[in-house]
Amino acid sequence: MKRKNAEHIGQLIQQYLRRECLETPLNEQRLLASWSEVLGPAMAAYTREIYIRNQVLYVHLSSAVLRQELMMGREMLVRSLNRKVGATVITDIVFR
């Protein structure tokens, strides 16, 4: 017997995450995990610390040359990271 008010499990999980205020932290962790995928392992090796605060991604780098290069492509990097996660998680990146 088929139910008429059945919902997809993905929608139920998404509703639960929103209701419990877990969707944003989950997306932030996904974005942090995708940092090395988007930049590649060679460039990610220069990353010392990475965290998100108030929709701003803070990245501590050990290479000044890489820092300058990434600052020029910051907007494209923001779009790529948000696209990878599938949500607007960050609005800016600060390189230190």
Order of alpha helices (4+ residues) and beta strands (2+ residues): alpha-alpha-alpha-beta-beta-alpha-alpha-beta
